[in-house]
Amino acid sequence: MDAYTHAVALHRAGQATEALAAARQALEAAPDDPLTHNLLGVCLTTGQLSAEGIEVLRAAIARWPDHEHLVSNLAIALLNAGEQNAAWHRLRHLAVLNPASAIAFDRLGLLCNTWRGDREAATRLTDRAVRLSPQDEGIRIDQSLAWAPHDLNRTIRALDAAAVLNPQNPYPYVQRAGALLRQGRLPAALPPLRRALKLDPTHDDAIKHVMRCQRYLTASKAAVAQGPGPGDGIVLRGPFATASGYAHMGRRYIQTLRQQSVPLQVIGVFGHETWSEEPLEAPVGAKAAINIMVPLAVEPIQGLSTILYSMFEGPRISPTWARQSLTADMVIVPTESSRVAWASQGYPEDRIRVCPLGVDAEPAAADAPPLVLVDGAGRSVASYRHRFLNVSDAIPRKNLDGVLRVWLRTTNRSDDAVLILKPGKGGNEAARRHLQAIVRQTQEHVGRSFADAAPIVLVDQPLTELEMTGLFRTANYYWSLSHGEGWDLPLSKAGAMGMGLIAPAHSSYLDYLDDRFARMIPSSTGPAHLPYSAEPWEPFFGLDWWNPDEEAAASIIADIIAGRDSALPDASAHLLNNFTWGQAAHKLRTILADAGLLRQGGMP
């Protein structure tokens, strides 16, 4: 066995250290073979030496610019390093140099789908890759993913082709079942699941799909047994076991509806989840299934009305969301801005209802002491007079680059002020890279160092709900500069706790705030794009969002720090009196009762 073949065998066997050493020996033995450079680059980038691996691949591509394995592996490494734009341009260059490269068009399609958000281009590119390499199972699977947001029948055909090419792979069967469930075709989903479990009885996704199907069947049979008329309870499906905003919303609705004595059958997104506070798996004679999630994840249940309870953060939803929403008999949204977002993309207005969410009065009142935080110089955060908090996922829509620009332009090191940033759940490497990039870009853009501005304290670790309440108690102002929100649970919680609010005058904020309760920042609409780039942001491809006026935001921040604005309004009474989870649950029950889907009863 030669050195190259030996290194490949070690790499495929998962022996990373031995494979890397063998790959270096293979390169020494055959320095003019592009495959040895490719192998060394792959061994490095899939291990702990990704930067070195990227340089190895770049140097090799300088010698062999149209070598598809070199370019595609470099693109994968760049993607993993957060350099999507560089990966995109490498693949486009390869497609020009080698128009017969199926790998180039397949990877470009994948990037269009997952990074740029251009779903139509993704289907064109992956279809071309299939024409170039019709016997490639992986390309067929990528084709199915590209078509999934548009046409589930095309997705199913692509998965069928992948299964023919490799009948022993359970993945296409499981994905086929998932596509059929999204079409509401539960009986048709069972045979591919049986096939997948025969191939791999421990396949996790297949097992979860089957558990979900079982719960759908019990709900469907109970609806039939109930006979004509409204249901006795509700099927509620959502990601209540995770840490997302939809999961938080689902948990609050489950807790509050049960307090109001509404019978519930709770089904998780995957199917295996259970509600920890009481058993809620049994059917309840429901006539409606409420899906608290994005449209793509909805799975109709035979015999029950399909209700999508969702939200959107921009002026209008995407055409993809509009098509997916048509599977729902009714769409419920929490705000007028989300109602307009669905209606403006053609969803029938007579099938849209508005049901505002609640604010977190219970956690806001929890007995949680303020977190003990210090700035980079060791000074206690509590000692600053003006303490601004922003809790946001590190994604472009949250406009953390705008927050940083305003802070850098407006504040000075001598100011008695501190900005506390909590990027989402914390501990996420992609979030850290995003923050590091926008900090560097913001300093270059503004022409000033953050060392010259008032301090910023980053709270990067995950926090419990009690600790999150303590974090809120550390600050006296909550400041959002978001490009758009479906509700903004952190800001509404801050308002319920009596913190001074600074928010853009757009999207959901206008449903529960105005100048009486917050300092509102004027906003205008414009194309959604990545920070400091003209590239689109994937979820908002081809769409607009709101751009808060940064000069107005800077003026508000400056006036507060200088003492010219010393008494921000208190929104707590307004929020706690008008936006409780009890009111939200009662409104939801009324919507269902008016539609003839739920028998009125239980506690008000």
Secondary structure, DSSP 8 states (H G I E B T S, - for coil): --HHHHHHHHHHTT-HHHHHHHHHHHHHH-TT-HHHHHHHHHHHHTTT-HHHHHHHHHHHHHH-TT-HHHHHHHHHHHHHTT-HHHHHHHHHHHHHH-TT-HHHHHHHHHHIIIII--HHHHHHHHHHHHHH-TT-HHHHHHHHHHHTTT-HHHHHHHHHHHHHH-TT-HHHHHHHHHHHHHTT-HHHHHHHHHHHHHH-TT-HHHHHHHHHHHHHHHHHHHHHHH-SS-BSSEEEEE-TTSSSHHHHHHHHHHHHHHHTT--EEEEESSS----TTS---S----SEEEEES-GGG----TTSEEEEE---SSSS--HHHHHHHTT-SEEEESSHHHHHHHHTTT--GGGEEE------HHHHTS-------B-TTS-BGGG-SEEEEEEE-SSGGG-HHHHHHHHHHH--TTSSEEEEEEETTS--HHHHHHHHHHHHHHHHHHT--GGGSS-EEE--S---HHHHHHHHHH-SEEE---S--S--HHHHHHHHTT-EEEEESSTTHHHH--TTTSEEE-EEEEE---TTSSS--GGGTT-EEEEE-HHHHHHHHHHHHHTSS------HHHHHHH--HHHHHHHHHHHHHHTT-B---S--
